[in-house]
Amino acid sequence: MAETYENAQGPTVPAIPCADPLGDPFLRTRFALPARPATFLRRQRLVQHLDQALRTPLTLVNGAAGAGKTLLAADWAAGLRPPVAWLTVEVGDRRPGVFWAYVLQALRACGAPASDAVGAPADATGVDQKLLAALAAELDDRDRPVVLVLDEFDRVTAPEVAEQLEFVRHHAGRGLHLVLVTRTEPLVPLHRYRAAGELTEIRAADLAFTPEEAVALLELHGLSLPAHAARALVDRTRGWAAGLRLSALAARESADPELYLKEFEADRSTVADFLLAEVLRGQPEETQDLLLRVSVLERFCPDLADALTLRTDAGPILSGLHRDNAFVEHLGHSWYQLHPLFGEILRAHLRERLPGLEPELHRRAARWLRPSGFLRETLAHGAAAGDWDFAAGALIDDLAIGQLFTGLRSGDLDQVFSHMGPEARSPATDLVRAAHDLSRCDLDRGLTRLRHAEEHLADDAPEPAAARLSCALLEALAARLTGCPPRAEKAAEAADELWREVPAHLLEKHPEIAALLLTHLGSARLWAGRFQDARAALTAVADTPGGASTVLPREESMGHLALLDYLNGWLGRAERKALAALSEAERVGLPQPSGSGIERLVLAAVAVDRHELDRAQALLNETARLPSGARDPVPAAGRALATARLLMARGRARAAVEAADPAVSAVEASPWAASHEALAVSAAHLAEGRPDEATEVLQRVSGDQPTCAVEAAALHLAAGRPETAVDLLDSIRAQGGTGPAVTVRAALVRAQAAEGAGDTATARRLVAQALLDARRERLRRPFLDAGAWIRPLLASASLHELAAGWLTPGPLPTRRGEQPGPEPPRTPLVGVELSGRERDVLERLARMMSTEEIAADLYVSVNTVKTHLKSVYRKLAVNRRGEAVHRARDLRLL
């Protein structure tokens, strides 16, 4: 008996048979479009994709359980003009007769019934080829094609059914558009359709929710989530529709939905119930065991999985799981990873089903990974297994100890070894502990542990070369931090002897070892005042090819080279090297400020000499939160020098004396650091009216430091000892390699002496030369420190012209250390020339516009704006937007 019923799409259709070939009644729900819940989100991009897919005869919607395939297809089908046939496939449809009976009923249900000539399958186990041919022919004759959607097509596992479907689709021509919705790869020959351009595919990557879609979905659930939180949730769920919906439903019951979505425990949620039921429990026992064991891994290949299961069947199992969209993601080259939520749930399930096995799995993974060269994962699994001797040994044997100091991976390595207990007592663990302590300038503990490691290594036969080279690196760092240059030289000599013994591939793999060693050696030499030797070591590091592992030593070396140039009086060179050091660190994303911050200290000192006192203070403030520079003698001395100069420029002589002491405990004193400290003390005595004490302190100033000597000469002159001042200048005149900061101050001292002796012509000539030299370096401070004697000279026509536009004397202090009047305006010494487009960018920068907004406003690309910004920063000698605007206003460019 036949009956009529109303289809989900609306129209009443002709009477249809009630039973399939087995005699069971047709289930009408299988022909009805699935209902969309009230919280369903229509994703227009996918609907449009399916609309465009009508141009091809076959569409495949392939995704994991809960990916939103069915609801997407149903939402799209509901918007199409009939005829649209929908069939939800079930397991029983693997029998050809049953399958085709349901297909014919689906066609009848949508108003596109086959004629009596097609007939109906009488046998559940088979179907007449004539029926298939007749059906294909009738479809081909249709004016309007039928859209046939087969949902859950992964349940069709009989090859003959797939072959029959392919036959009908092929011969139906344009009369049939077939849509397969499936979790797995269908048995249909997709490769032929791809080659012919007749296939449209929507796969997991397309089905994944974007952050914007996730926000919209959550809003439908009554939740409001910021964009950054939505991105984090999408990252964790991989945009998986069911994961997002289930999380949203649970979050609605939470007192703090945003916090819940950020921190929810996947293994204790409805997401876990879904995945365990839909994915894990449907797998064979061997597959479940493999999934549980590999859940401890970030990624895995078949061989690594076999090492954890102690079987040899991982290859085909993993391939099948990926093919079936079972939340195993293929990374390429036979490597896989678990979906993040699935991995969390499996790890929790592992602890319940196989308690106590997890550490052993980590141990097996670490031992498989170590000879394969995957150091990061080896260390992580060794630490997770609590096998600290193994993990530390792997780090040392790989010669990777330098990575604890490079700034890029140091945080990760600290985290790995943060739980290492006192029970680990191997030389390798002592070296790791020593490196950790020394990286934080904890010298007492670091040196004690380094001695333990060296004693243990001395007992080993033979001593491993990588471990001894690691010791040499730590010895060089300890020498740098304790201010002991001979010890640094000894460590460098030991390293030189070890290079031949360490395998070449390790040295090539870890260029940071040589870079760090030379940086420590160069810093120790600089502390000792051996400037040429220091420059040789530091330049070798600065010229190292720009790999990520050597970024921090390159930054540190360039910063030290900048300090060398500053100490020799070359402000421009010092500034360029310091800015290059900052750019080097920022280029690879090191946290700012990074390292010891020595380059910012140099920039601060340069700013003081240019009388840009606010900028100097800002730069000093930036480095104040870097604890590493406080115990490192050279940066500590650099900070003391810059701070004392800044305080002296502001008339705070006594505070300058306190700041001039580097306050570090060093085995050997630094001649230049001690000299600068003595200069500050002498200036303070002079400012407080004690010229005799001032000149007595100057005896501690090293004559080997021209910069210090010329400042000492200025103080002698200010104390009323012109002959001593000139004699001191004469003693350093023959020394080469000094820059304008030295020559300008020397010329001004001689000019003041000449003026005091009544030789105004010589004084004017010397001041003119000083103005010319200072103009090139934008050097103002020596003129402000010169005193009242220089004002009449600068007021003369010839010298006024040389000073105009960059040096505005204003109310100058009469003597070094006296309270100055208001700071003169910082007008340009040398005109800064910006292109028209650079000015356009700078003006919009001052209006607080973002890079993207500037690009849109100027109708140029974002990259073009970034290029102009870099040029503006370089010309203005700054590194940040705010600094650029501030500097441009000072220079009257805005």
Buried (B, 14 or more C-beta within 10 A) or exposed (E): EEEEEEBBBEEEBEEBBBEBBEEEEBEBEBBBBBEBEEBBBEBEEBBEBBEEBBEBBBBBBBBBBBBBBBBBBBBBBBEBEBBBBBBBBBEBBBBBBBBBBBBBBBBBBBBBBBEEEBBBBEEBEBBBEEBBBBBBBBBBEBEEBBBBBBBBBBBBEBEBBBEBBBBBBEBBBEBBBBBBBBBBBBBBEBEEBEEEEEBBBBBBEBBBBBBEBBBBBBBBBEBEBEEEBBBBBBEBBBBBBBBBBBBBBBBEEEEEBBEBBBEBEBBEBBBBEBBBEBBBEEBEEEBBBBBBBBBBBEBBBBEBBBBBBEBEBBBEBBBBBBEBBBBBBBEEEBBBBBBBBBBBBBBBBBBEEBEEBBBBBBBBBBBBBBEEEBBBBBBBBBBBBBBBBBBBBBBBBBBBBBBBBBBBBBEEBEEBBEEBEEEBEBBBBBBBBBBBBBBBBBBEBBBBBBEBBBEBBEEEEEBBBBBBBBBBBBBBBBBBBBBBBEBBBBBBEBBEEBEEEBEEEBBEBBBBBBBBBBBBBBBBBBBBBBBEBBBBBBBBBBEBEEEBBBBBBBBBBBBBBBBBBBBBBBBBBBBBBBBBBBBBBBEBEBEEBBBBBBBBBBBBBBBBBBBBBEBBBBBBEBBEEBEBBBBBBBBBBBBBBBBBBBBBBBBBBEBBBBBBBBEBEBEBEBBBBBBBBBBBBBBBBBBEEBBEBBBEBBEBBBBBBBBBBBBBBBBBBBBEBBEBBBEBBEEBEEEEEBBBBBBBBBBBBBBBBBBEEEBBEBBBBBBBBBBEBBBEBBBBBBBBBBBEBBBEBBEBEEBBEBBEEBBBBEEBBBBBBBEBEEBBEBEBBEEBEBEEBBBBBBBBBBEEBEBEEBBEBBEBEEEBBBBBBEBBBEBBBBBEBEBBBBBBEBBEBB
